[in-house]
Amino acid sequence: MASSSKSLTIFVSALFAIALALLLATCMAASDFSSLEVPEADKPLLKCQSTHAVLSGETCFTIAKQFNLTTIELLAINPNIVCDKLLVGEWLCVVAGEGN
């Protein structure tokens, strides 16, 4: 009895591993990597020319509006910020231009 129980456990574990491998393979095959942006060598690098310290109650939208930017432009020059988690005193680039 113990031998058949052990064999069943091994069989179920093997089935689970196969199902997991198939699921992973399917997810990898369905992933769309074409949307990843690859930096171009001739694309100019932006250099921050002016910054702003986040004040209490400010959001990405209000900061962008204050500096005549769209939220997308603000995020483009601050790629590491998370708008839902801005910290008071966090420095954001609000004016960027081509740099060396």
C-alpha positions, 0 to 999 in steps of 0.5 A: 500500500505504501509503495502505490501511495509513493508511486501516486505521489511521484506521478502527481508531482511529475504531472504538476511539473509538466503542466507548470512547464507547459504553462511557462512555455505558453506564457513565454510564447505569447509574450509580446517583446516587440513593444520593448523600446531599444535605445538607438545609437543616434538618439540624443541623450537628454540632460536635466536642466531644471529640477523640482522638489515634490511638495505635499499634495502634489501629483505627477499631473499637477507638477506636469501642468505647473511646468507646461508638460504632459504627464507622459513628457514628465515620465519620459524625463523621469523614467524611474518615478512612480506617480502613485508613490511620489515622496515629499522632497523627491527631486524630479527633472522638469526641463530636459534638453540634449546633453553631451 
